[in-house]
Amino acid sequence: MPPILPRASLRVLLIEDNTTDALLACDELAHAIDLAFTVEQATRLETALALLAGAAFDVALLDLSLPDCDGLDTFLRLRAAAPDLPVVVLSHRADEALALQAVHAGAQDYLVKGGTEGLLVRAIRYAIERASAALALRSSELRLAGVIESAMDAIISVDGAQRIVLFNAAAERMFGHTAAEVMGQGLERLLPVEFRARHHGHIDTFAGTGVSARSMGPLGQLKALRANGEEFPIEASISKTMVDGQVLFTVILRDVTQARRDAQQMLDSRESLRALLRRLQQAQEEERTRMAREIHDELGQLLTGLKMDLRWLERKLSEPGLPPAMNALFDRTVAASALNDQTLATVQKLAVELRPAALDQLGLAAALAQRVRQFQQRTGVACTLHADELLQTLPPTLTSELYYICQEALTNVTRHAQATQVAVRLRAVDGGVQLEVEDDGVGIDPAALAAPRSLGLLGMRERARSCGGSLSLAAAAPHGTCVTVRVPDVAGKS
């Protein structure tokens, strides 16, 4: 609240029963050239109290000796009736002890009659200014107290001996103690036994630093104690300030029980989803292997048998001496044989797409080489492979995951990159393995990396994580994208 400034015409309540003294005071006010005054006189205290009940005044000039009241009691009664009204005492008593009592009780000034010339107007000015400042301070304190009491977080202040001096409503709800129960008590009352010594040391260390505020520890490291003996996790920050020459520490606490529970549920849910995804990928891999085997073995054998029959039929229909009518049947047989060859090639291609035999028989490098050739033939994009010879034998699970990550990366290049060249690198790095698929295309939109529908990227990341590795995407120089999979400690995964 801004200071209350006097109105254009300052309204003065003069409480004085001596006519001469009243005239002298009014005369001195009248000679104040920069302020306008309106003076209303009351010769008795009861009259003054009645005037205060019905009107507002800027300042009161009070004589302590009145017909119906005398001494300090005169001021105390006026103060009780109008606690915010600035009061300047005018008295014939040059009594230093009385003056000190009046000022300590709230009087803005104490002037001895007969020696106020030039001082009265100044005393009135100061009285109004000091009263206005005190009112503004009280308003600020009330607002601060309101903020503290309405805060959602617990706010606790302790003195240098770590005794509680402030305990807001949120702290009462959080700990189950009333403010009256804990005021003046040691802060350790609110802490589990195993945290007390550490907490005291933390505050003592903080007191010796030049820092005014800081966090007291990350989520999950601090605990507090409710009135019923229940321990609960908290998140806290501490600040310090000097009040009347003494240091005060203020701790803001937040009960993170629910937050930790939610975080744990989120982690559990995420792990469940990852386990489900791994199981789906495993089931998919098993199904790929089964289908590839059935297509290659069963359907391939059937088509090979059909090819042999068609070849036999071609030979029979091409023998000399057959009637010309058989020529059409011969042509149809040749066409069927060609279609069968095409079908067989397609079946073999599908079997390789599902699960390349080279992956199980020759290893990851050979399977990648086959995949790179297919990619280049299908897309027309130049694609090279570099594979370290030391990586010819890798654990089967790791081999499968790296192969399908590379396959997905090449699929993304086909769909989005608009590349002209792609390089696939498989290298041994510090006891682990690193796979890189780098293109010179248009690059990847950063927003696409966090898009919830980027299932291809999500699948690649989960495949990398399932074998203990990590996947990253970065811009390639001068342009394009590089997908990098790093799997440490390959030997530990065999």
Residue, then its C-alpha position, 0 to 999 in steps of 0.5 A: m500500500p502506498p503511503i497515505l498522503p495528506r489531503a489538499s486541506l489537512r484535517v487536524l483534531l486538536i484535543e486541548d482544554n486550554t484556550t490560550d494553548a489552542l490559539l497558539a497551536c492554531d496560529e502556528l499552523a496558520h503560518a505554514i505557507d505550504l500546507a492548508f489546515t482545518v482544525e477541529q477542537a475538542t476540550r475533553l477526551e470523550t468529545a474527541l473520541a466521539l468526533l473520531a467515531g464520525a469523521a476521519f482526521d489526518v493527525a491528532l494534537l493531544d494534551l495529556s492533561l484533560p478534564d476527564c483524563d490525565g497522563l499517559d492513560t489519555f494517550l492510551r485511550l485515544r490510541a485504542a480508539a484510533p490505532d492508525l491515527p498519528v498522534v503528536v503529544l503537546s504537554h506542559r510536562a517536560d518529563e523525559a520518562l513520560a515522553l519515552q513512555a508515550v513514544h514507546a506506546g505509539a506516539q509519533d512525537y512529544l512536544v513541550k508547550g512553549g517551545t514548539e515554535g517552528l517544530l509543530v508543523r514539522a512534527i505533524r509532517y513527520a507524524i503523518e509520514r511515519a504513520s503512513a510508512a508503518l501502515a504500509l509496512r503492516s499492510s505488506e506484512l499482512r499480504l505476506a502473511g496471507v500469501i504464506e498461509s494460502a501457499m500450497d507448499a509447506i513453508i517453515s522458518v527456523d532461527g539460528a538454533q533451528r527452532i521453528v518460528l513460522f509454520n504455515a497452514a500447508a505445513e499443518r496439513m502436511f505434517g499433522h501438527t498445529a502451528a502452536e504445537v511446533m512453535g519454538q520446537g527443534l526442526e528435528r521433530l519433523l524429520p526421521v531419526e536417520f535424516r536429522a544429523r545430515h539435515h543439521g549439517h546441511i543447514d550449518t554448511f548453508a549458513g556459512t556460504g554466501v548463497s541466499a537460496r538453493s535446493m536441498g536435494p533432488l527428488g527422492q533423497l529427502k524424507a520428513l515425518r508426520a505426526n502419526g509417525e509416517e515417513f514421506p518423501i519431500e522436495a525442498s529448497i532453503s533460503k536465508t535472510m537477516v531479520d533484526g540482526q539474526v539469521l532466519f532459514t526458510v524451508i519450502l517443502r513439497d510432499v512428493t509421495q503422489a509424484r513419486r507414485d505416479a513416476q513409478q507407475m509411469l516407469d512400470s507402464r513404460e517397462s511393460l510396454r517395452a517388454l510387450l514390444r520386445r515380445l512382439q518383436q520376438a514373436q515377429e522374428e520367430e514368425r518371420t523365420r518360420m514363414a521364411r523356412e516354409i516358403h523356402d522349403e515347402l513352397g520352393q520344393l513344390l515350385t521346383g517339382l513343378k519346374m521339373d515337370l514342365r521341363w519334361l513336358e517341354r522335351k516331350l512336346s518338342e520331339p519330332g513326329l508330333p502333329p502340328a496341333m501340339n505346337a500350341l500346347f508346346d508354346r503354352t508349356v514354355a510360357a508356364s515354365a517361364l511363369n514358374d521360374q518367375t514365381l520361384a524367384t519371387v518366392q525366394k525373394l520373399a523368403v530372403e525379405l522375411r529372414p535371409a538365410a545368410l544371416d544364420q549361415l554366414g553372419l551379419a556382414a554377409a546378410l548386410a551385403q545381400r541387403v545392400r545389393q537388394f537396396q541398390q537394385r531396387t532403388g537405384v541409389a548407390c549403396t556401399l558396405h564396410a564391415d570389419e572382419l572381426l565381426q563375422t561372429l556375433p551373438p544371434t540375438l544381436t545379429s538379428e537386431l542390428y540387421y533389422i535396424c539397418q533394414e528399417a534405416l534403409t527403408n526410411v532412406t527410400r521413403h524420406a531421404q531423397a538420397t543419391q548415396v548411402a554408406v553402411r558401416l559395421r565396426a568394432v569399437d572398444g570391445g563393442v560394435q557400432l553400426e552406421v547408416e549414413d545418407d546424403g539426403v535432405g536430412i530429418d526434421p527434428a520434430a519427427l524425432a519426437a513424433p508419437r507416430s514415428l513407429g519406425l524410429l521407436g522400433m529401432r530404439e527399442r531394438a537397440r535398447s533390447c540388446g543393451g545398446s543405444l541409437s542416435l540420429a544426427a545430421a551428416a556432413p554436408h547434409g543428410t542423416c546418420v543413424t548410429v547404433r552402439v552396443p558395448d561389451v559384445a563379449g558379455k552378450s554371447 
